[in-house]
Amino acid sequence: MENIKLPEPNKIGGAPVQEALSNRMSYRGGISSRKLHEHHLSTLLWAANGINRQDGGRTAPSAIGGKDIEIYAVMEQGAYKYDPENHELIFIAEGDHRPATGGGQDFVNSVPVVLVLVSDSDRFLPMEKNYPGVDFSSFKPSWAAMDAGIVSQNINIYCAGNGLATITRAFMDREALKSLLKLKDTQTLLLNNAVGFPEERQY
């Protein structure tokens, strides 16, 4: 399989922020298996942690500017890593690995995409050089958790404002995903968001 070059994200549109906040909810089930169009996926990933300024700044802030959060997209056809600089999905593994993201919650097995949020502590190293003599080791777990939470909230607000359904989760098979995604020891699995269209309710 090949990398997926994403179309330009839609940076205009969606519901106003207050309306999106009013609509935000967690879908514990109720997410359709209907596939997301590449344009939805493109804007979703950009909103989560894409580049929004010419200097390389992101839609999500990060501790000491480390940009430590990496997003992996696990879909029916395979697993990919989001590359914000080139706005594309880098192919990692073929096959349906959504059950590894489910952690025993079977509804995740049929959602179109699960965005897995990983913090790489190596990303903090260049910034640490600006603070000689300061021991950052005790801060890094809090920084990673904070940064993942912000990216996850970006996903939630984008979905709430654009007619999509999502839920932030910590359940997942961490050992299986570490192997699948070829993670280094400096990379920590933190959260994941199952994303899709809400199921149409029958009355």
Secondary structure, DSSP 8 states (H G I E B T S, - for coil): ---EE------S-S--HHHHHHH----SS-B------HHHHHHHHHHHH-B-STT--BSS--GGG---EEEEEEETTEEEEEETTTTEEEEEEES--HHHHHTT-GGGGGSSEEEEEEEEGGGGHHHHTTSTT---TTTHHHHHHHHHHHHHHHHHHHHHHTT-EEEEE--S-HHHHHHHTT--TTEEEEEEEEEE-B-----
